[in-house]
Amino acid sequence: MNRILIPSKGEATLSIQDCRWLAEQGCPETAVRMHHDLSHLYLRFRVLESDPRITCTRLNEPVYTDSCVEFFVQPVPGPDAAYLNFEMNAAGVLLLGKGTQRENRRLLAETEMEGIIITPGHDLDEAGHAMFWRIDLTISFKWLMAQVPGFVPAAGAILGANFYKCGDLTPVPHYGSWNPMTAPVPDFHRPMDFGELVLE
């Protein structure tokens, strides 16, 4: 199981490299930088994908069919504990669900997202050639505590989580994760395959 410390000073970085369902081509290069303060968790996804697919434009549309990054988090890990799935295409369009398993998830409405900020963008590599797209995701701890009672954002707190890169209908469909997956077919809704985030 992968585990990473999320600092309150500086940043931690991880890569989405487990692309077992697309062994030959692999997934687009994807990194996530993160840190936190007393009130928020900050994530930045950066993806090497020069022509991302963007067709979804409204909240809770199937963004996983586009060029998409995802953050699944279980604030209080445990059997049958609730987790949230943040799924965002390259334009920053969000699909956000909540539940304890793949089935019977509840999609959150726009009125329930006051504690979330998503900022899309893009930039070039150091040589000025390769194009990256990025998503900045900021999550309020106060909001997260309201969604999952029992979560306390204190030093040493452990969150179950996984990070994903996918694109069901991209020219080369792909499914990648940070913590290794154990399902025989692509399936991100598996808390048993989550790694651990530890707040410093």
N, C-alpha and C positions, 0 to 999 in steps of 0.2 A: 504494500500500500504506500502510495506517495504521500508525503507530508511536507508542508512548507510553512515557515514562520512568516507572518505578515507584520512588518515593522511599523511602529508609529513614527520612526525617523528613518529616512532613506526609503528604498523600495526593494521589493522582492520580485523576481522574474521567473516565469515558468514557460515551457514550450509545450504545444500540443503536437505530440509526435507518434502516438499510438494509432496508426492507421491500418489496422489489421485486415479490414475488409477491402482495402485497395492497395495491395502489396506492391504492385508494379510501379504505379505513378506516384503513390503517396498523396498526402494532402498539401494544400497550399501552406507555405511556411507561416506559422501563427505563434505569436508570443503574447503573454499577458504580464503586465507590470501592475503591482498593487501595493497599497499601503493603507493605513487607517489613522484616524485621530480619535478624539473623545466622542465624536458625534457621527462620523461617517466612515464607510468603506469605499475606497476608490480603486477602480479597475480600469486599465487601458488595454484593449485588444489591438494588435497590429498585425495585419494580414497582407502577405505578398500575393496579390491577385489583381492583375492590371486591368481586367475588364469584368468586374463583379456583376453577377446577375441580380437585377433589382426589378421586381414586378409588384411586390406587395407595398401598399402605401398607407394602409389603415391598421389601427390597433387590432391585435389578435388575429390578423390574417396569417396564412401558413408560411411564415418567413423562412422556415427550414427548407422550403423548395428553392429559395434564393441563395445567394452567397451569404452565409449566416455564421455567427458566433453565438455560443450559448454558455450560460453560467447556471448550474444547478446547485442549490445550496440548502442544506438541512441544518438550520441554526441550532437545534437540539438533537444531536444524533441519537438514533436508537431504533429498534424494530417498530414499524408502523408509525414512525414519526413523520410529521408533515415536512415537505420540501417545496421550494419555489423553483420554477424554471423560467429564467430570463433568456429569451431567444430574440436576437436582433439581426436584421439584415444590414447590408453595407450603407443603407440610407438612415439607419437608426430606428427603423420601424420595429416595434416591440410586440412580441407575444409573451404574456406572463400568466402562468398557471400556478395553482396551489392545490396540494393534496398529498396523500400518503402513498399513492401508486399511480401507474400509468392511467388506469381506468378511473372514471368519475372525478377528473380534475375540474376545478372551477377556474375559469378565466376571469381575471380581475378587470374591472371597469376603469375607465379613465379617472373617475372620481376617487378611486382608491389608490392612486399613484402619486400622491403629493410628496412622498419621501424619496422619489426616484428622479434622477436627471440623466438623460442620455444625449451625448453630443457626438455626431459623426464627423469624420474628416478624412483627409488623405495627405500623403506627403511622398517625397522621393527618397531613395536611398542616398547614401553618402556620395556616390558617384553621379547622382542626378539622373539616373536612368530608370531603375525599377520602381514601379508605382505600388505603394502600400495604401490600403485603406484602414481606418481605425475607428474604434468605438470607445468613447469614454463613458463609463457607467459609474454613477455615484449613488450609493444606497444609504439612506439615513438609518442609523441604529435605532432611533426612536420608532421609526416606521417598522423596522424588522421585528422589534420587540412586540409591537401591536399585532403583527401578523402571526407570530409564533410565541405565545406566552411561555415564559420559562427561559428564554434566551437572555443572557446578561453579557453585554460587551465589555468584559473585564479582561485584564491581562491573564493569559493562560486559558482563556475560553477556546474550546475546540468546536469547529463547525465541520460537518460532513459536506463535501463539495466535489464537483468535477467541472471541467472546462472542455468545451467541444468546438469543433469546426465542422460544418457540414454544408451540403448543397445538393438536395435531392434531384433537382432538375437543371443543374449546371451542366456545361458540356461534358465534364468528367465528374459524375456523381461521386461524392466522397463523404467519409464519416471518420473523424479523428477525435481523440480524447487525450487529456492529460494523464489521468489515472487509467491504467489498463482495463479494458473491458473483457468480460468473460462470456458474453452471450455469443451464440454461433451466428447470429444475424445482427445487423445494426439495431441497437436498442439503448437509448440514453437513459431511460427511466428505470434505472437499477441502482437504488441507494446502496446495495451491497457492493457496488463497484466504485463508490465514492472514495476519494482520498480525504485528507484532513488539512484544514487550515487552522493555524494556531495564532491567536492574537498575542503579540508581544506587549 
